[in-house]
Amino acid sequence: MVTGPSKFDRLPKTLSGVRDFNAAKGILVFLIAALLYVAHAAFIPVALALLFGLILSSPVEALHKFGVPRGLSAVLILIVALSAFAGLIALVWNPAQEWYASAPHTLSIVQKKITPVARLMAHLEELTSRAGAVGSSGHPAAAPVPVAPPPQNGPVAVLADLRDSAVGLATFVIITLFLMAGGPPMIARMTAAFFDHLKANHVLRLIEKVRREVGHFYVTTALINLGLGVATTVAMIAWGMPTPYLWGSLAAVLNFIPYAGPITTLLLLTVVAIVSFDGLGHVLGVSLTFAGLTVFEGQLIQPWLVGRRLEVNPLLIFLALWFGGFFWGIAGVVLATPTLVALKVIAEHAINGDSMLQFLGPNDPSPSRYERLQGIAQDS
């Protein structure tokens, strides 16, 4: 009797197929990463438009429930958002220009105040150079031939940057407007057209969950950061810091970037305090006050108002900020955290999202999640 190959005979082929599949996935990830890096000028406005369209769609849907057309609501909300952003820039523009103009003088003051440390470092460098000279062969190294920098056409480069910025801004505004005017139904139809195994009602329900959760998260975060900016401004006025409104606005904006934003603000405030005041106690007072405000905001206010459900592993946030900044610069840093939060919301409401939830967040899914997923599976 002739028998077919056993399962053990088929095992090497199966393992080979798994290896080939994993290699294909690795190549695909590499190609996608290369595409995002090379074509960043095309993808950045689209990604930012998706983020702002997701956040601003909540007030659009709220107005739509009162009978206001989505198109009109989208135009009104976008005008209000852009006006608020322009007002923030106008508030901090003059103080920022003053600090930028006085940057050389500021650096000279900082250099004078850290002269003892600079002398110590110079002494250590001199000792190191002497040790290197003793260990060398005695032949002087040939001086490098200076290379003249290539001539640059300044006005042409500035015009090219302005053109690219204008095109990117127009693309961002148009795509954001279309996303807000079309609403979740338009996105659900587009997604269901690409994925035949998903029904439009399931996609619409998932998009609604992402829109509601992420929108609530960032609206609450914006209000918290606004409160931090006001508290920082009041504290800087109390300490006698120059241009306190600039530092309050900077604290509010940079606090959207986890960890790196507050640290950057703290370093800037410390440098400005060193330049502005003579006493070490005044400098420490400014630094410790802002550090206390950020600790109070991050450890008490944020968990109380937002909760742990949308928290993301801090290591993943650091990696996302690093790779986002490497690929897309400031835009990548801005998009890093919202992308992780959106992925966590999707994984929470996906049928096979347990492994992704364990990877993204420190908290386990709630028991009621499985009951909700059973209802989604039955509808699909």
Secondary structure by P-SEA (a helix, b strand, c coil): cccccccccaaaaaaaaaaaaaaaaaaaaaaaaaaaaaaccccaaaaaaaaaaaaaaaaaaaaaaacccaaaaaaaaaaaaaaaaaaaaaaaaaaaaaaaaaaaaaaaaaaaaaaaaaaaaaaaaaaaaaaaaaaccccccccccccccccccaaaaaaaaaaaaaaaaaaaaaaaaaaaaacaaaaaaaaaaacccccaaaaaaaaaaaaaaaaaaaaaaaaaaaaaaaaaaaaaaaacccaaaaaaaaaaaaccccaaaaaaaaaaaaaaaaaccccaaaaaaaaaaaaaaaaaaacccccccccccccccaaaaaaaaaaaaaccaaaaaaaaaaaaaaaaaaaaaccccaaaaaaccccccccaaaaaaaaaaaac
